Amino acid sequence: MASQSRAGQPALHGLEFGINEWLVDEQYERYLHDPGSVDRTWRELFASPIPAARREARDGATTARESTDDAAVKAVRVAALIEAYRVRGHLVADTDPLTAGRVAAHPELELTAFGLRDDDLQREFVVDGFSGQDTMTLRDVLNALQESYCRTVGTEYMHIQSSQERRWIQQRIESPQPSPDVAEQLQILYRLGAAEAFETFLQTKYVGQKRYSLEGGESAIVLLDALLLRCIGQGVGEAVIGMAHRGRLNVLANIIGKSYAEIFDEFEDAVDIRSVQGSGDVKYHLGAEGTYRALDGGAIAVCVVANPSHLELVGPVAQGVVRAKQDRAADGGEAADGGEAFPVLPIAVHGDAAFAGQGVVFETLNMSQLPGYRTGGTVHIVINNQLGFTTSPANGRSSAYATDVARTVQAPIFHVNADDPEAVVRVARLAFDYRQAFHKDAVVDLICYRRRGHSEVDDPSITQPAMYDRIDARASVRKLYAEALVRRGDITERQVEGALRDYQGHLERAFTQTRARPVPSSPKPVNPVNHLNAISPVNAQRAAVSEAATAITEAAARQVIASQTAVPGGFTVHARVLPQLQRRTTTLDAGTIDWATAETLAIGSLLLDGVAVRLAGQDSRRGTFGQRHAVLTDRRTGAEHTPLSSLGSRAADFAPYDSMLSELGALAFEYGYSLARPDALVLWEAQFGDFANGAQAVIDEYIASSEQKWGQRSGVTLLLPHGLEGQGPDHSSGRIERFLQLCAQGNMTVAMPSLPGNYFHLLRQQALGDRRRPLVVFTPKSMLRSKVAASGLTELTMGAFRAVIPDETADTARIRRVLVCSGKVFYDLDAHRRSGGLSDTAIVRLERLYPFPTEELGAELARFPAGAEVRWVQEEPENQGAWSFVGPHVHRLAGRPVVCVSRPQAPAPAVGSARRHAGEQQDLVRSAFH
């Protein structure tokens, strides 16, 4: 049915296209938007009235004018045919190696669907540059269309809105493809042989061991090889690969250059567990760095990022690594935003089931063109086994292709038959060239199969018997390709066998050497809970605490504060924001430094010290609670100004970004960024603390455990607004208990400061300390503007971070009760103590929860009488918050029973009624003193 936009168009009156009417509508919509975006034939059709049917003279003869009209109509139908193949051709492409040559025809691509007949095949039509020609016979048009769109590559690109990008792709896939020379063919054959021999060798030598082999998809190595060769040729300096476990060992060996001996050691379980890799991880999760070298001497640095079994989670991590490397390469010039230099290529290798099934894939794709996350385009490789673990595509996705999610970001998708390695190379080059030309993502759907089960101990024929009958009967891609080359006379059988023997010889020598080496002796038994470097819990915690000097000069503080109101000439600050900025300039002398000002001073002073700072999160530039205003927007023009970017040419870069509405992908990106920028302070802020729940897999698999598993250190900082303030269950708790449950071996720092000055020192300590570890800060909400929660200038210029804030108001000899607490509840307790004149109670603030400040808290508790009662007070329910973690520590230091004053145990963090919350808070505070 014709679209409303062309209803009544005289040029098309009576001209029918049947089931392909949609195609004409689509072309007309594009013509209305931009006439230059459609081919000449379509422009002429839409611009000039053309009779829709032939008119015959009374005597049955056809006039010259009528013949011309008929030819014009047929030319439009040929143009529609060409357009249909561009849109639908991939549906009949021969891309599945398991159904080679058995692709069903598509009714929308039949000649009759366009009003064309067999007797038109020899007629010549204007084709407006299709296949590099001005005119072609219909037969030649069909042959060219089938060659371009229906062989072993099926291309989806007509969903891309940019006519420039569509034409760029058309010119390359509709032109005749040159055949590779013998050198290229031998390179492909060698790579296939290396991939196959590696898997076959492991299958023979290590029977029954899991390795998640690449068998059936060996062309992935050819694809990566072609990409990296293209990188070298185009001057790309580095490639970063994020991938799950399928084929990882093969990539490590044949692309990264990890030695066979190292890999065999891992199979032999001969790695010394006392090494810096901590307790380690299974071999198919490990990352590595290396140098890929071309035969002509060119080279490129390449690495594979370590990844747990959470499949696609490595995608945003790798993107963060790439963005950080690009920012560093620009010497702080924000290459990914301020210019077009993208010297690092991200390569994401996916499985088909995961690409369609994991939501983080879309989150990562969505980042690809966002200001704070752009990396100049990623080449995505989907190793499409046409099967999940045992789940078929019919049960694993609703879309036609596993790659359909990539259409949302208008990425071209190249479906390629993995058993045609020459086509794989062409597609790899095309995807890379597109990325370089448009700085956008491109997807290669490598359609292959999995020769074995999900792992080598699994029998896939139990659930897919017919599929695996076909797989068992099919020769490997190396064998098929070698036979084709010999059959065509391109190379000899001797060359084929010689290349394979050379590679097998390398493997045998490495295997023999590995078996000949003595197995490392077992280390002496250590505490299994603290086996990392065999250090005690106390020593591990001490090692994790930085002792860097964090105080700043008064001059530095005043320079930073001055930047807050020094806006460019003609810049109009919003009337509601300007007073806040002006108040900041008075806080230094008034001794009323609030949280936002302390944070501004911490970040600004770090910039002056040469430390770059990146801040990202949902609404983080303004701040969830309207407190930060890191970026100002001109009230009249909408122009933006970042005050902390005006500290002078010697200051480091400050990069504040509003993230997309995501936690999982966004936090994974910042974690990856922190890995490649250990010199920077990398901050991720949740809109509310409990929103970090959405990123729990990142916290568990990367932030908490990556050092123990992979020896991988990160200094990422999480800012999690926390506090029970009557906002209901979902905006109250940052889930302190979950982070503390993950704390061990000095793996991170968890803090809940109660003073802006302490927050200031905590941030600077994180940036300046020698020992990089993740930092989790439970930041305030209502305290942001509390007059009692303020700091003086001397706290910043003379002080340091205090893990424990003692009660300096109490007369220690008269104390009968000691309350230990963290965060906002201190101010409620202190207010109640003051109003009731309860001088027999001391209140001690625990500012750092982990590493637990054993010495500091022990010294503070020792100041009070031995008979004084010690209580832990928290706002959270008893089964949540810090109690289960701090209770044993406080009990041990106090030397007597310690009770917990809290809300009763509950499955939700807080109640939904603000009135009920207020009553609970009053009862909690009163019970702490009775």
C-alpha angles and dihedrals in degrees: 000000000000117000118249091245092069099034109134094014102156094209091064100038107136095358105127128195099177114203090003095060088111089065093057090048090053093050091048092051089053091046092054091050096043122354090199092062093073130062122266094256091058093046091053091047094052094042101048132050109244122186108245098215135036117258115213126208119244091257091052095253121131117233122227090248092052091049090052091050091051091051091050091052091048090049089056090050091051089049088052090050091053091048092049092054090050089054102033106020094099089065091069098035118126095241103133113086090198094059098035113178094357101103116142119233119253118231093218090061097052116113091235091060087068099044091257126132138200090258088064092062094092095043118106120232137185106255101178098230098322109158087000093296135116095206133015139170114256089245091056090046090054093047092050092047093051092046092050101040111016108046122082094314124066114189128203112192110119090094088070109106097209111090089199091060094044092051091047090057094042093054090055102043097038094052120087110274116232116231117243117255123240093267091056092046092052090048090054092046093049092050092049090048092050092049094047097042092050092055094042091050093052092046090054099042101036105036114187096011117127115245104145093232129214094224109142091023101059089131087077087078090052089050094051090045090054092047094051093046088053089050091054091048093050096045098250104158103205143010127208118200123202114188143149123240101280105106094352095129091051091050091048091052102038103030109023093037098233105169119257088229091061091049092047089049088058091051089049089049086231098137114123105245089207089069124113090264089084114214089342132213137250113292096249092059098053125109128215143183127221147139122266111213127200123214091249091059098262117135141189131192111242135177140181115220116230112252137185125220091278087103109205096029089094090065099080090035090059091046090055091050091051095047091051092049091050092049091050092047088056090057090239094317096125093240095186092058109022100046146007098259110121103164096168122068118213114211117190117195114198141178117237097238092047095046090056097036109041116082093206088071091068091043089055093046089050090056093056097093100027117116098240096042110036116128099175096264135314127236105224118202116194110197092208109201089170086233141071120213090306098326119112122220090253088065097033105056143014095214128089093239133030087233100055092109088069090066088073090073093040094247118161113244121210114196108197134181105241091211089067100068094176089059088047090057092048091050093047091054092046093050091049093047091050090052091050093047099046105016091233137123121273127192129215112195102201101198108204136123140251110249093198134030127285084281127011092258093058126092108216095184089077091074102019105034098154093046092051093047087060092045093050090052094049123092119228120270090248092056093045092049094045091051091050092051093048091045091052090047093240094127138001131253088244091060090050096052094040093058092049094047091052092054094045089051092057090052094048093051092050091047093050091050091049093052091046094057117091116251110252112259116254113262121242113278113272135184100287091216092056104029095131102114086338094269127150123250092254094048092047090054093046090051090054094055114090120218098196118146107253105175118111135205122263089239091058091049092052093047091054094046092048089059091064095073100025096099124167119273113278093017113137114209115208112265092237094050102044095070090053091053092046091051089055090062091058099047097080093063096034094053091232102118106164129200098270091048092047090051091048090051092048094050095040094049091049089053089052088050089056097256115135116223128205120189121184135165145109107311089343097144091066095023126240091261097040091253108115112049093182088161122038124208120212107244092219108032104025091234116149132230128186108204095199090056090067098067094109140277094287094057119100122245124280113204114185116177138179106226128214116266094278138108105181099051095031096054092042088055092052091048089054091046091053091053092060095037106050086152093064135070105240114195127188117187126197116214086232124003096247090058086079085077086082089061097045093123090057090049094048100039102034117012098043102033112021094098093052094045102037108009086247116149126201131183096197114149124213119204108199118181106223138175140106104249106148097274094123135253097307104051101041116069131050086197098248091180094063094055094045090051088061095049117111140126092020091292097151146352121249118189140168106191120196098196131059090226092057090048089052093054092043092058093045091047090053092052099041102037121108097225111068116211134149115272123210115195122187099210127198132255111183090026090063090087100023112131092209092053096066136116136215127235093252090063087064100039099041108018138078136205112296115207089194125029108206125216101253094174097064127096097228095205092060097046116121098163133039119196116198116195146147133226131345098355088073091072092051090049093046093049091051091048092051095045091049097040090234098168093161091074127080122198118208120191120218103204099173117046097182134059078037110235095231097163096043096048092041091054092049095049090048089063092069130072115279090237095056115118115242121210134178112219125196136160094221124087114276094254091053136047123046100311100098089052103039097036097080091044094051092044091053093048095044093049091217139070116295122204127207120231108198145114114296119272111285139170092227123055096234144358123264098232117083090203093053090046092055091051092049091050093052092049091048093051093046093048090054089067098043 
